[in-house]
Amino acid sequence: MSASVSSTCSASAPEACEAWAQAAASAAKRFINDDACGDYVFPVGDTGLEFQAINALSAVCFIAAGAPLIWRADTPIARAYGLMMCGVGLGSFSYHATTSASGFIIDIVPMAVTAALMIFRGVHALQVDAGETGQAAETTRFLIAIACSFFAVYIPWALMAAGISHSTVWGVWALMFGSMGAVFGVISLMVFFNEGILHGKPGMDLAVAIACVLLGLVCSVHSFIPGLCEGWRTALPLHALWHVFSSVTANRCGYILDTLTKLVSTMEEPANGCKKQKGNSLLVRLLKRDILPSQFSM
């Protein structure tokens, strides 16, 4: 059917048909949502793509968040997280400098890797607390982390390939990535409380990370809910503010990852391993200590 329409269009108005084909092709390769709301947008030649000036430039915030971790973090995984966060900055710039669908994938891949690193260590902490060590436990946490990051990228790609709206794709990605971060945050909260360090710097890092990511979400809600880019939102580069707030969260998560890794190493020491209460999980013990709400604590 499309071939007959194309031939008819070419015969009747070839120039209009060519313009239509170019517009359709550019729309197909663009990732179309409202990230550019309030930004300065410039066309990228005749490609149909767009350069979002403030969004692209604000991607440097992620490099600023990750670079200090490379030389300040004490553990290899936190340093690797910092290096990959620099990749997040490069990926974010690549996407907002082109608004291409492929650029969106380049944007989310390094983010999924950083989430995988956090999930890996979070599962490790739960395993050590439960007394699960050795190669089998290590393989399990590798598989969980890899599967989480793979599906966090694959599902948005599959939705785009199926023709689902890009705003929905962005929302699904945000939900999956945010869920991985939330799991890491909850595990870190429980471990820090159990180890008695929640009131120190680790607790402050958690508080700052949570506050900033919530502020960032408020600034970027228009990216996955169509129709919100109007009124006062058109006067502010809100997605760039998301970059600022989420980069602060990313930096704090790097230090939380560093602290959690050192705690897990301490928990794995033989002197501490013999003290494990294998009958009760960390969650059950914390419920008994009333860190979490209970129906019996009236």
N, C-alpha and C positions, 0 to 999 in steps of 0.2 A: 504493500500500500504506500509506504514512504517513497519507494522508487518511482511510482507513477505520479505522485504529487510533485516530486522533484523534477521529473521530466516535463510535466505540464508547466511548472513555474518557470523553468529555463526557457521554454518556447515562448511564453507570453511576456515575461519581464526578467530577462537574465540578470540584470544588475540588482534588482530587488531580491531576487532569489539568492544571489551570491552574498548579499548583505545579511539576509536571514540565516544562511548557513554559517557565516562567520559568527554571528551573534549566538547561535545555538551551540557552536563549538566552544566559544569562550565561556558560556554559561556552564557547559558540561565540565570544564576543567577548573572552574572557580569554586571555592568553598564559600557559600553564600549564607551569611547570618549577619547579626547586627554588632559584631565586634568593633566596627568602624564608627559606631555612634559617638558623635562629639569629637572625632579625630579629623585631621587634615588628610584627605585622600587624593592621590594623584594617579592617573592612568599609567600603566607600564607599557609604553609604546602603543602598538596596534594589537597587542595580544589579548585584550579584553580583561587582563588582570589589573590589580590595583595595589598601590603602595600606601599603606597606612602609616603615616609618618611617626606619630607619637607612640603608637603601639609598637612599631618596629624598634624605635630608639630605646624605649623603656625596657626592652628585652635584656638590655645590659644589666639590669638589676639582678637577674639570675646568675650572671657571671660574677657580679660583686658578692652574691650570697654564697656561691660555691668555692671561689678561689681561696678565701682564707682557710677553709677547711682542709685544703690540700696540704698546707704546711703547719696548721695549728692542731689538727685532730691527732689523737694519740693512736688510733687503731686504723689498720689498713682499710677496713670496710667503710669507715667514715671518710677517709681520704678519697676512696674510690667514689663515694657518694658526692663529694665536693667536685671531683673532676666531671662526673656525669651531669651535675647541676650546671656546670659551664656549658655542657652540650645542650642542656635545656634552653639556655640563653641563645645559643646559635640556632637551635631549631625554631624557637619562637620568632627570632628575627627573620628566618627564612620564610616562615609562614606569613607573617604580617607584611613583609616586603613584597609579597607576590599574591597573597590571598588564594593561592592555588590549592586544589584538593590534595595534591601530592605534598604540598608544603604543610598541610594540616597533619598528615601522617608523620612527616619529619618532625613536627612539633611534639606529637604525643609519644613517640617511641622513647626518647631519652627520659621523659617523665615516667613512663611505665617502668623503665629500668631502675630509676631511683626508688619507686614504690616497691619493686621486687627486693631491693636491698633491705628496705625497712621490714617487709614481711618476713624475709629470711631470718633476720635477727629476732623479730618478735616471736616467731614460731620456735626458734632456738631457745629463747628464754622460757617458754612454756614447757618445752621438752625437758630442759635441765631441771626445772622445778618438779616435774613429774618423775624424775629419775631416769628419763630415756636418753641414753647416750650411745656413742658408737657410730659405725658407718651407716647402719640402717636408719638411724634417726637423722643423720646428716643428709642422706639421700632423700628422705621424706621432705625435709624442709627445702631442699633444692627444688624438688618437683613442685611443691606448693607455690614457691616464689616464682618459678618459671611459668607455671600454668596461669597464675594470676596476671602476670605481665603480658603473656601471649594473648589471652582472651580480652584483656583491656584494650589491645590494639586491633585484634582481629574482628571483634564484634562491631566497632565503629566502621571499619573498612567494609564489612559485609553489609551493613545498613546502607552505606553510601552506594555500594554496588547494586543494591536492591531498589535504589531510587528514593529512599527515605529522606525527608527534608533535613538539611544540614543543621538546622537549629535542634532538631531531635537528636541527631548524631552527636552534637556537642553536649547536649544534656545527658545522654547515655554515657558518654566518655567521662564527663564530670562526676556522675554518680559512681562509676566503677573506680575511678582514680581516688575520689574522695573516700570511698568505702575502705580502700586499702590503707589510706592514711589514718582513717578513724580507728581501724583495727590496731595499727601500730601505736596510736596514741593511747588507747585503752590499755593495751598490754604494758606499755611504759608506765602509765599511771599506777597500775596494780603493783608492778615490780618495785617502783620507786617507793610507794607507800609501805610495802612489805619490808623493804630494806631500810626504812627510816630516813630517807633522803628527800622526801617530797617537799619539805619545807625549806630546802636549800636551793642552790642554783638550778638543779634539774627540774624542780617544781616550777620555778620562774620561767624556765625555757618552755615548759609545757603550756603555761598560762599565756605567754606571749604568742606562741604558735597558734593556739586555739583562737585567741582574740583577733589576730591578724587574718587568719583564713576566713573567719566569719565576716569581718569587714570587707575582705576581698570579694566574697560571694555576693554581698549586697551591691557591690560596684559592678558585678558582671552578670547579674541575673537576666539582663536584657539579651545576652548572647544566646540563651537557649529558650527564652520565652518570647516569641515573635510579637511585635506590636508595641513593645515598651519603649522603643527609641522615639520619643517625642517629648515636647515640652523642655523642661530643665535638663533632661538627659542629653539633649543635643548640644548643650553648651559646655559639657565637660567630657574629657577623654576617659570615661569610666573604666574601660578595659585596661588602659595603661595604669590606672590606680590598682586594678586587680594584680597587675604585674608587681607593683611596689609592695603591696601587702603580702601577696603570696610568696614573694622572694624572702621577706622577713621570716615567714613561716618555714620556708625551705631551709634557711640558714639555721634556725633554732632546731629543726628536725635533725640536721646534721650533727649538732652537739648532743641532742638526745640519743641519737644512734650511737655516738661515741661513748657516752656514759653507760648506756644499756649493754653495749658490747663488753666493757670492762667489768660490769656487774656480773654478766653471764660467765665470764672467765673466772671470777671469784667464786661463783656458785658451783662451778665445775670442779673446784679443787677438792681433793679427797677428804680433807678435814671437814668441809662443809657438806659434801655428798652424803656422809654417814648420818647427817642430822635430818635428812629429808623425811617428811611425813608423806609416804606414798599413798596413805589411805585417803587423804584429803587434797584436793586440787587447790591451787592458789586462789581461785575465785571463791571456793567454799570457805577457806580460811579468812578471806577478807570480808565475806558476808557475816561471819561470826564476830568479826571485829568492828562491824558496823561502818565500814568505809562506803558500802553501798546501801541504798534504802531497802528496808525489809518490811513486810506486812506486819511483823511482830514488834517493830520499833515505833510505837505510837507516842 
